């Protein structure tokens, strides 16, 4: 039996989909200690539908920092879905923040273009993208596993984006920790 302390990685959400994405990402990182990934309800204090990368990064960092401030985990993770306008188009992605040892690392998932007609509904009716997409594509409930899956016909998924963003946040944290 090992005396190693288990590293507690806590995600600032109870959304099982997001927690599973973070767990999968951490399985790709070679740790020398056992770890556990769990979630906790956490407010990001940003709009329900963040409309810029800045707001998405802020929401993710608040979630990650609050997890750490509450003493709920050794590593705090925040995830925030975001819509960003680039030129005349809108894109959806996720920001991930990783808080550990007083340093926050950031990563952004794949940006996927939102169809113009759907974005008009989001802007005019002030609906969250997942709710508007569910209505537009005749789904019964808000889409939590990712509108990216629908927009790309499954070729680029939200799961892939969150995993990549988590790994990028880990790498960013590592680089900052070593003075780069």
N, C-alpha and C positions, 0 to 999 in steps of 0.2 A: 504494500500500500504506500502510495506516494504522499509526502508531506507538502507538496507544492500547493500554493494558494491558487485557487481558481480565479481567473481574471473575469470580472463581470462587465460585459459590454451591454449597455442599456440604451435602447432606441427611444427617443421622445415621441412615441406613438403606441397605440395598442392595435394598430392595423397589422394583422398577421402577415399580409402580403409583403409589406415593407420590412418587417422583422425577419422573415424568411430570406429576403434578398440580402440583407446585411449578414445574416448567418452564412449564406452561401459564399459571399465575398470573403469573409474571414476564414473560411475553410481553404481558400486559395493562398493565404498568407502563412508562411512557415513559422508558427509560434513554438516556443520551447516550454510553454506552460498550458495547462488546460484552461478552457474558457467557456463561458456560458453567455448566450445572447437572449435578452428578454426585452419587454417593452413596458412603458409607463405612460399614462395620460399626461400630456404636456401641451401647454398653449404656446403658440409661436408669436402671438401679439402682432401679427401682420394680417392683412386682409385675407378672407377665406379663399380668394383667388388672386394670389400675388401676380402683378402685371409687369414685373421687371426682374432682371437677374439680381439687381441690388436688393430688392425686397425678398426674393427667394433666398439669397445668401444670408440676409439678416434673420429671416424666420428659422432657417436651418441652424444658424449659430446660436440663436436664443434657445432653441430646443436642446441642442447639445450642451450648452453651458448650464442651463437650468438642471438638467439631469445630474451633472457634476456637482452643482451647488447644493442640491438636495442630498448629496451623498448616496445616491441610488446606484452608482456604478463606478468602476475604475475608469472606463472609457464611456463618454457620452456621445451619442450619435443623433444628429438632427437631419430630417429629410423634408424638403419643401418643394412641392410641384409648382411650376411657374410658367407663365406665358410671357414671351418677350417679343416686342415688335422690332423687326429688322427691315429697314426700307419700308415697303408697302405690305409686307407679309408678317404673319404672326407664327411663332414657333413655341412648342411645348417641350419642357424638359424638367429634370429634377436636380436640385442642389443638395449635396450632402456635406455636413460639417462634422468633424471628428474632434472632440475636446479631450485632451489628456495632458496632464502635467503643465497646465497653464498655457498651452499652445493649442490653437484651432487650425486644423487642416481643412481645405475645401476641395471638392470635386464636383463637376457638372456632368450630367448624363447627356446622351445623344439628343440633339435638338431635331424635332420633326415638325414639318410645316402643317399648320392647321388649315383645313379647307376654308376659303373665304366666306361661303354661305354660313357655315357653322360659327365662324368667328363673329359674324354680324349678329347672330343670335346671342352669343355670350356678351357682346358689348351693349346691344340694345336692350336686352332683357335682364342684364346684370346677373347671369347665371354662372355657376361654376362650370368649367369645361366638361367635367365628368357627367354632370347632370344634363347639360345641353346635348352632349354626344349620345347619351342613353336615349333621350327623347328623339333626336334626329335619326338615330339608327334603330329605333324601336326596340330598345332593351327595357327590361322591367325595373331596373334599379341603376343607381349611380355606378359608373364604371370605375372600380378602384384598382384593377390590375393594369390599367393603362390604355389611354386613348391612342397611344403610339401604335399599339398592336393593330387597332382598327385602321388607322390612317395608312399604315404600311403593309396591310394584309398579312401581318405576322412576321414580316421580314426583319423588323427592328422593334423590339419590345421594350416596355417600361422596365421589366425585370432586368434585361440586359443593361439598360441605362443606369438603373440604381446600383447594380453590381459594379459597373465601370466607375461610377461616381464615388462609390465607397472606397474602391481601391485607389482612385486618384486622391481622395482626401487622406487616406492612410499615407500615400507617398508624399503628399504635400506636407503633412505633419512631420514625417521622418526627415525631409529636407530642411524644414525650419528648425527642427530639434538639433540638427548637426551644423547649423550656421550657414546654410546656403541661401 
